[in-house]
Amino acid sequence: MTIVNHRYKFIFIKTQKTAGTSMEISLSKFCNSKDIVTLIKGSDEILRKKLKFQGPTNYAYLNTNYLLNFIGFWVFFRNLIRLIPFSKKIFKYEHEPVLGKFPLLAPWQKIKEHNTLENLKKKIAEHQFKNYYKFCIVRHPYDSMISHYWWEVNKNAFDKNKSFFEFIKKESYAHFKMTYDIMFVSDKLLFDKCIKYENFENDLNEVSSLLNLPENIYNIFKNIKTKHYTRKDKTLNILDNDSKEKIYSDWKIFFELFNYKK
């Protein structure tokens, strides 16, 4: 999710596999209908509504849900094609088709859940981007890739009978590139703070104080649980030496920039 809060003058950009959904729900408590709060997945949106925190607002081109869901139709059509015999040899796709349900009507999103900072810069006022406190969350690349692995296994997007190294060869650089593109603007890190996943309490205490928030973010965040059920094993035991080397090679800038140990 992306949040642009005008009262407390902050911008939060969600990165992947960093407890970002729990964080954005927490930050929604400080928002109102004048801010930008993007849409999140159904079950998480239900949780946010139950907590009576600000829901999605000012994130779409038109303030209505009654528009044809062209993206949903496209995804359905793409998966329908994959059901055709021998289509895999022609289109060389990696994931098997999934014909899930999708809403016929949906908002046309101007600012999306996993928006890049560079894209957001183009869509808000220059003085807001320049002067608002910008922050995100980073996570040790080893732990991030293990979390990503279990997420893909849970979705049946990766065969759990294959080795972890096979997954890393396939996904490590792509996951790095997606994270890099979310965070960097013209190869520059413009965030005022990159909260470390491993140091949530201290970093959130610091941000809460700096923004002069009426409540400590961490006290809200620690009680919100979303998607935590997807990771079967919380240890790093699945990590082998070949996988470590590949992740380090792909994510080297993160190891160096955020002082993560190899």
TORSE-415544 format. One record per residue (C-alpha): residue in one letter; x, y, z. Coordinates in steps of 0.05 Angstrom, whole numbers, padded with zeros to 5 digits, always signed. Each point is the difference from the previous one (the first is absolute). Layout:
REM TORSE-415544
aXYZ
...
This chain:
REM TORSE-415544
m+00000+00000+00000
t+00018+00072-00009
i-00020+00053+00051
v+00007+00075-00006
n-00021+00033+00065
h-00009+00075-00002
r-00012+00014+00074
y+00065-00033+00024
k+00035+00011-00067
f+00026-00070-00015
i+00004-00047-00059
f+00002-00076+00010
i+00017-00046-00057
k-00011-00075+00007
t+00056-00047-00019
q-00008-00075-00009
k+00003-00052+00055
t+00014+00051+00056
a-00065-00002+00040
g-00022+00058-00043
t-00074-00015+00003
s+00000+00000+00076
m+00038+00065-00001
e-00047+00034-00048
i-00061-00021+00041
s+00035+00029+00061
l+00015+00066-00035
s-00072+00004-00024
k-00020+00017+00071
f+00032+00068-00009
c-00033+00015-00067
n-00065+00032-00022
s-00040+00008-00064
k+00046+00056-00025
d+00061-00045-00002
i+00021-00051-00052
v-00011-00071+00024
t+00004-00056-00051
l-00042-00063-00005
i+00024-00065+00032
k-00025-00072-00008
g-00070-00019+00023
s+00014-00036+00066
d+00049+00055+00021
e-00049+00054-00019
i-00052-00034+00043
l+00049+00001+00059
r+00013+00074-00011
k-00074+00015-00002
k-00011-00040+00063
l+00053+00042+00035
k-00036+00063-00025
f+00063+00027-00032
q-00003+00042-00063
g-00014-00042-00062
p+00022+00012-00072
t-00009+00071-00023
n+00026+00046-00056
y+00038-00056-00034
a-00043-00009-00063
y-00009+00042-00062
l-00075+00003+00013
n-00031-00005+00069
t-00044-00060-00017
n+00003-00076-00001
y-00049-00005-00058
l+00049-00006-00058
l+00016-00061-00042
n+00058-00040+00029
f+00043-00003-00063
i+00060-00028+00038
g-00043-00056+00028
f-00026-00017-00070
w+00071+00000-00028
v+00027-00046+00055
f-00059-00048-00011
f+00010+00001-00075
r+00075-00012+00007
n-00012-00060+00045
l-00055-00026-00046
i+00050-00002-00058
r+00048-00041+00043
l-00052-00055+00004
i+00006-00012-00075
p+00039-00064-00014
f+00073+00013-00020
s-00006+00074+00018
k+00058-00006+00049
k+00047-00018-00057
i-00023+00061-00040
f-00002+00053+00055
k+00053-00031+00046
y-00035+00022+00064
e+00026-00023+00068
h-00062-00001+00044
e-00059-00046-00010
p-00067+00034-00016
v-00045+00019+00059
l-00072+00018-00018
g-00019+00035+00064
k-00059+00045+00013
f+00007+00075-00013
p-00049+00058+00007
l-00033+00025-00064
l+00004+00071+00027
a+00061+00031+00033
p+00032+00068+00010
w+00051+00025-00050
q+00059+00009+00046
k+00044+00060-00008
i+00045-00019+00059
k+00007-00075+00014
e+00017-00043+00060
h+00072-00013-00023
n+00013+00069-00030
t+00071+00022-00014
l+00026+00063+00032
e+00019+00025-00069
n-00071-00009-00025
l-00030+00034+00061
k+00046+00059-00011
k-00035+00013-00066
k-00070-00003+00032
i+00004+00046+00060
a+00019+00073+00009
e+00075+00015-00005
h+00001+00034+00068
q-00032-00061+00032
f+00051-00048-00028
k+00057+00046+00019
n-00022+00018+00070
y-00039-00060+00026
y+00037-00052+00041
k+00009-00061-00044
f+00010-00069+00029
c-00004-00074-00017
i+00022-00067+00029
v+00060-00043-00019
r+00016-00071+00019
h+00061-00044-00002
p+00001-00030-00070
y+00008-00071+00025
d-00062+00005+00044
s-00038+00038-00054
m+00013-00054-00052
i-00021-00056+00049
s-00065+00039+00013
h-00010+00008-00074
y+00012-00075-00010
w-00055-00020+00049
w-00047+00051-00030
e+00009-00030-00069
v-00006-00071+00027
n-00064+00018+00037
k-00030+00027-00066
n+00022-00064-00036
a+00042+00044-00045
f+00063-00041+00016
d+00007-00075+00008
k+00021-00012+00073
n+00032-00066-00023
k+00053+00039-00038
s+00062+00024+00037
f+00003+00069+00032
f+00060+00016-00044
e-00044-00012-00062
f-00048+00052+00028
i+00057+00049+00014
k+00029-00008-00071
k-00069+00016-00027
e-00023+00055+00047
s+00058+00035+00036
y+00019+00052-00052
a-00072+00014-00020
h-00019+00011+00073
f+00060+00045+00010
k-00016+00041-00062
m-00072+00010+00021
t+00022+00024+00069
y+00054+00044-00030
d-00049+00032-00048
i-00049+00015+00056
m+00053+00033+00043
f+00048+00036-00046
v-00012+00061-00044
s+00050+00006-00057
d+00047-00046+00041
k-00005+00046+00060
l-00029-00018+00068
l-00044+00059+00018
f-00033-00028+00063
d+00013+00037+00065
k-00004-00066+00038
c+00003-00074-00019
i-00028-00037+00060
k+00035-00065+00012
y-00046-00060+00006
e+00048-00027+00052
n-00004+00064+00041
f-00074+00018-00004
e-00010+00023+00071
n+00058+00049+00004
d-00008+00027-00070
l-00075+00010+00008
n+00011+00035+00066
e+00046+00048-00036
v-00048+00013-00058
s-00060+00009+00047
s+00039+00052+00040
l+00026+00036-00061
l-00069+00006-00031
n-00030+00020+00067
l-00055-00053-00007
p-00052-00004+00055
e+00015-00074+00010
n+00062-00044-00010
i-00005-00038-00066
y+00032-00061+00030
n-00055-00007+00053
i-00051-00005-00056
f+00042-00041-00047
k+00018-00056+00049
n-00073-00019+00007
i-00017-00004-00074
k+00011-00067-00034
t-00009-00010-00075
k+00026-00055-00047
h+00044-00028+00055
y-00029-00069-00010
t+00036-00009-00067
r+00069-00014+00027
k+00006-00070+00028
d+00070+00006+00028
k+00024+00064+00034
t+00074-00023+00001
l+00053+00007-00053
n+00013-00075-00002
i-00023-00007-00072
l+00056+00046-00023
d+00058-00038-00032
n+00068+00028-00020
d-00015+00004-00075
s-00063+00039+00015
k+00038+00047+00046
e+00051+00015-00055
k-00053+00013-00052
i-00041+00046+00046
y+00063+00038+00021
s+00020+00009-00073
d-00069+00026-00019
w-00013+00043+00062
k+00071+00024+00013
i-00020+00074+00002
f-00050-00015+00056
f+00052-00039+00040
e+00048+00059-00005
l-00049+00058+00006
f-00037-00027+00061
n+00059-00037+00032
y-00030-00069-00005
k+00048-00058+00014
k+00014-00050-00054
